[in-house]
Amino acid sequence: MDRIIARFEDSQDVVPDAERVVEHSDLGVHNILIDRDTLAVRGIFDWEGTCWADRHVDFRHLVFDGDEHHLFDAARGAYEARAGAHISRARVLLQNAAMAATYLGFRYGVAPEEKWCSRTLDEDLRWTRAAIARVS
């Protein structure tokens, strides 16, 4: 996990200004309102962490434990078509792995069976191991 965090921190030092945008910084299904019938996004909420950052940040919550990344791929495709800017899968996967490692660390003192940020310890470990394996 230390190597993943170090790689992530090093990658943030070299993000060109042209790849920095206004980011929600916690964009994921937990902060999106979706129309039940059309599946269209109808709203995004919880903007308190908005910042000027790497355009890849808002995609990190769209990668889940499984090997397939349908939500991420759909969001990336829509973004690239509208913004005309490429989203690097490798950069998003690294950000997801760093985030998984930090979430695991922040659950210190929380009972294993207790959900913290919607996950038990087993679920956090599964996410962290899968995320690190994707970028190793």
C-alpha positions in Angstrom: 0.0 0.0 0.0 2.9 2.4 0.7 4.1 1.9 -2.9 0.7 2.6 -4.3 0.3 5.8 -2.2 3.8 6.9 -3.2 3.0 6.3 -6.9 -0.2 8.2 -6.6 1.5 11.2 -4.9 4.2 11.2 -7.5 1.7 11.2 -10.3 -0.1 14.2 -8.8 3.1 16.3 -9.0 3.2 16.0 -12.7 -0.4 16.7 -13.7 -0.2 19.4 -16.4 -2.3 22.5 -15.8 -4.2 21.7 -19.1 -5.5 18.5 -17.4 -6.8 20.2 -14.3 -10.5 21.0 -14.1 -13.1 21.9 -11.5 -13.7 18.5 -9.9 -16.5 17.3 -7.6 -13.9 15.1 -6.0 -16.4 12.6 -4.5 -18.4 11.8 -7.6 -19.9 8.3 -7.5 -23.3 6.6 -7.4 -23.6 7.8 -3.8 -23.8 11.4 -5.0 -25.8 11.1 -8.2 -29.5 11.2 -8.8 -30.6 8.9 -11.6 -33.9 8.7 -13.4 -35.4 5.3 -12.7 -37.0 5.0 -16.1 -34.4 6.5 -18.4 -31.3 6.0 -16.3 -30.3 9.6 -17.2 -28.4 11.5 -14.6 -30.8 14.1 -13.2 -28.6 15.6 -10.5 -25.3 15.6 -8.7 -25.1 16.7 -5.0 -22.6 17.0 -2.1 -20.3 19.6 -3.7 -18.4 20.5 -0.5 -15.1 18.9 -1.7 -15.1 20.7 -5.1 -11.6 21.6 -6.1 -9.2 22.4 -9.0 -7.6 19.0 -9.7 -6.6 16.3 -12.2 -9.6 15.6 -14.5 -9.3 11.9 -13.6 -10.3 12.3 -10.0 -14.0 12.2 -10.6 -13.7 8.8 -12.2 -12.1 6.9 -9.3 -15.3 6.1 -7.6 -16.7 4.5 -10.8 -14.4 1.5 -10.6 -15.7 -1.4 -8.5 -14.3 -4.7 -7.2 -15.2 -6.8 -10.3 -13.0 -7.1 -13.3 -15.4 -5.4 -15.7 -15.8 -1.6 -15.4 -19.1 -0.9 -17.3 -20.0 2.2 -15.3 -16.5 3.7 -15.6 -16.3 2.9 -19.4 -19.7 4.5 -20.0 -18.8 7.6 -18.0 -15.4 7.9 -19.7 -16.9 7.5 -23.2 -19.5 10.2 -22.5 -16.9 12.5 -21.0 -14.4 12.1 -23.8 -17.1 12.7 -26.4 -18.3 15.9 -24.8 -15.1 17.3 -23.4 -12.8 16.2 -26.2 -10.2 15.1 -23.6 -8.9 11.6 -23.0 -9.3 9.8 -19.6 -6.5 7.4 -18.9 -7.7 4.1 -17.5 -4.3 3.5 -15.8 -4.5 6.9 -14.0 -8.0 6.2 -12.8 -7.1 2.7 -11.6 -4.1 4.1 -9.7 -6.3 6.8 -8.0 -8.9 4.1 -7.1 -6.2 1.9 -5.6 -4.8 4.8 -3.5 -8.3 5.7 -2.4 -9.0 2.0 -1.4 -5.8 2.0 0.7 -6.6 5.2 2.5 -10.2 4.1 3.2 -8.8 0.9 4.7 -6.4 3.0 6.9 -9.2 5.3 8.0 -11.3 2.5 9.4 -8.9 2.1 12.2 -10.9 1.5 15.4 -14.0 0.4 13.6 -15.2 -3.1 14.4 -14.6 -5.5 11.5 -18.3 -6.3 11.0 -19.4 -2.7 11.3 -20.0 -0.9 8.1 -17.8 2.2 7.6 -18.4 4.2 4.5 -20.8 1.5 3.4 -18.3 -1.4 3.8 -17.3 -4.0 6.4 -13.6 -4.8 6.9 -13.9 -7.8 4.6 -15.4 -5.6 1.9 -12.7 -3.0 2.3 -10.0 -5.7 2.1 -11.5 -7.2 -1.0 -11.7 -3.7 -2.7 -8.1 -2.8 -1.6 -6.6 -6.1 -2.8 -8.5 -6.0 -6.2 -7.5 -2.3 -6.7 -3.9 -2.9 -5.9 -3.8 -6.0 -8.2 -5.1 -3.9 -11.1 -2.2 -1.5 -10.9 0.6 -3.9 -9.8 
